[in-house]
Amino acid sequence: MRMSILMHWALMCAMPPGAALAATEAAPPAPRGSLVIIGGNLRPDNADVWRRVVQLAG
């Protein structure tokens, strides 16, 4: 445990001052998508559902 603390302290002292700040910047949020769950009863003539699936697909 003590060796781990000393190792972390040594690494922190060895890093340039800006490196610690750069590491804490938040990454941009991941793009959000849609999940469409379709059961086994979807028919080819169900135009409303197919239109929505195509719309969500982009």
C-alpha positions, 0 to 999 in steps of 0.5 A: 500500500505504501509503495503504491502511494509513493509511486502515485506521488512520484508520477504526479510530481513527474507530470508537467502541470498542464497534463493533470488539467488536460486529463480531467477535461470531459469528453464530448457526449456520445451521439444518441440513437434509437432502438427499435424493437420489432416483434415477429408480427410486422407485416410488409403492408404496415407502412406507418411502422416502416416509415418510422423505422426509415425515419429513425435510420436517417 
